[in-house]
């Protein structure tokens, strides 16, 4: 009889206990995921992205002087240790940061979005994808592979009508 009288007042406590158990299990389940992410960031394909890197872009084609247009700048990246996500990038970017690059040296066909100089980088195997001004459709995209301590590949810039500039790039530690 006493048990029947106490059952009613104890129901909210049992519900709270069950809810707390679910929260504890959810937090515990995230721990291995974060450990896996930390190991991924420490891998030889990702870890070298952190720091200040020199970016060399060459515009495809030649100028009046017969030489291709080339410009150098910097990209500063930090690894995504907090696992910040972006809905525009798809998968989590392994690194993010900012860039400083004189695009005007490449000519009028290359113009980045006039917003903040953001950069996101993603790594899959030995392939690296970098997006300058990634929050816009017309981001400047660099796609390359690791070659020693550098990433080398092709880049392109787009506008509404499609690609408007492309060329080669090298991204290496400063």
C-alpha positions in Angstrom: 0.0 0.0 0.0 2.9 2.4 0.8 4.5 1.5 -2.5 1.3 2.4 -4.4 1.1 5.8 -2.6 4.8 6.7 -3.4 4.6 5.5 -7.1 2.7 8.7 -8.2 5.1 11.3 -6.7 8.2 9.3 -7.9 7.2 9.3 -11.6 8.8 12.6 -12.4 12.0 11.5 -10.7 12.1 8.3 -12.8 11.5 10.3 -16.0 14.3 12.7 -15.0 16.6 9.8 -14.4 15.8 8.2 -17.7 16.4 11.6 -19.5 19.7 12.0 -17.7 20.7 8.5 -18.7 20.0 9.3 -22.4 22.1 12.5 -22.2 25.0 10.7 -20.6 24.9 8.0 -23.2 24.8 10.6 -26.0 27.8 12.5 -24.6 29.7 9.2 -24.2 28.9 8.2 -27.7 30.4 11.5 -29.1 33.7 10.9 -27.4 35.0 8.3 -29.8 33.9 10.4 -32.7 36.0 13.3 -31.4 38.9 11.0 -30.8 38.6 9.8 -34.5 38.5 13.4 -35.7 41.6 14.3 -33.6 43.5 11.4 -35.2 42.3 12.5 -38.7 43.6 16.1 -38.1 47.0 14.7 -37.0 47.4 12.6 -40.1 50.2 13.5 -42.6 47.6 14.7 -45.2 45.9 17.2 -42.9 48.3 18.4 -40.2 50.6 20.3 -42.7 47.7 22.6 -43.6 48.0 24.4 -40.3 49.9 27.7 -40.3 50.8 30.3 -42.9 51.2 29.0 -46.4 52.4 30.8 -49.5 49.9 30.7 -52.4 51.3 31.0 -56.0 48.6 31.4 -58.7 49.4 31.3 -62.4 46.6 32.4 -64.9 46.3 30.1 -67.9 47.1 31.8 -71.2 49.7 34.4 -71.9 49.9 38.2 -71.6 51.1 40.5 -74.4 54.7 40.0 -73.2 54.3 36.2 -73.9 54.6 35.2 -70.2 51.7 33.9 -68.1 50.4 36.2 -65.3 51.5 35.1 -61.9 50.9 36.4 -58.4 51.8 35.4 -54.9 49.9 35.7 -51.6 49.4 34.0 -48.3 46.8 31.7 -46.8 46.6 31.3 -43.0 44.8 28.2 -41.7 44.0 26.6 -38.4 42.8 23.1 -38.0 39.1 22.6 -37.2 39.6 21.1 -33.8 36.1 22.2 -32.6 34.5 20.4 -35.6 32.8 23.5 -36.8 30.4 22.7 -39.6 29.3 24.7 -42.6 26.2 23.9 -44.6 27.8 25.1 -47.8 30.8 22.9 -47.8 29.2 19.5 -47.4 31.6 17.6 -45.2 33.4 19.2 -42.3 36.3 21.3 -43.4 39.5 20.2 -41.9 40.9 23.7 -41.8 39.6 27.3 -42.1 41.2 30.7 -41.9 41.8 33.8 -44.1 43.8 34.8 -47.2 45.6 37.8 -48.5 46.2 37.8 -52.2 46.6 40.5 -54.9 44.1 39.2 -57.4 44.3 42.4 -59.4 47.7 41.3 -60.7 46.1 38.5 -62.5 43.8 40.8 -64.5 40.2 41.8 -64.6 38.8 38.3 -65.1 39.7 37.2 -61.6 37.8 39.0 -58.8 37.0 37.4 -55.5 33.8 38.2 -53.6 34.3 41.5 -51.8 33.3 40.1 -48.4 35.6 38.8 -45.7 38.7 36.9 -46.9 37.6 33.5 -45.7 39.1 30.2 -46.7 38.0 26.6 -46.0 40.1 23.5 -46.8 39.1 19.9 -47.0 41.3 16.8 -47.4 40.4 13.4 -48.9 43.3 11.0 -49.1 46.1 13.1 -50.7 43.6 15.4 -52.5 43.1 18.9 -51.1 40.2 21.3 -51.9 40.5 24.9 -50.9 37.7 27.5 -51.3 38.5 31.2 -51.1 35.4 33.2 -50.1 33.5 30.0 -49.7 30.1 31.4 -48.6 29.3 32.5 -52.1 28.5 30.4 -55.2 31.3 32.1 -57.2 34.1 31.1 -54.8 37.6 30.7 -56.1 38.3 27.0 -55.9 41.7 25.3 -55.7 41.9 21.5 -56.2 45.2 19.8 -55.9 47.3 17.0 -54.4 50.1 16.8 -51.9 53.5 16.7 -53.5 56.1 16.6 -50.7 55.4 19.5 -48.5 53.3 21.4 -51.1 49.9 21.2 -52.6 49.9 21.6 -56.4 47.0 21.6 -58.8 44.5 23.7 -60.8 42.3 26.6 -59.7 39.3 28.3 -61.2 37.2 31.3 -60.7 33.5 31.4 -61.7 30.8 33.9 -62.2 27.1 33.3 -63.2 28.0 32.3 -66.7 30.5 29.7 -65.7 34.3 29.6 -65.2 35.9 32.9 -66.1 39.5 32.3 -65.1 41.7 29.3 -64.4 45.3 28.2 -64.0 47.8 26.4 -61.9 48.6 26.9 -58.2 51.1 25.8 -55.6 50.4 26.1 -51.9 53.4 25.6 -49.7 54.6 26.1 -46.1 56.2 29.5 -45.6 
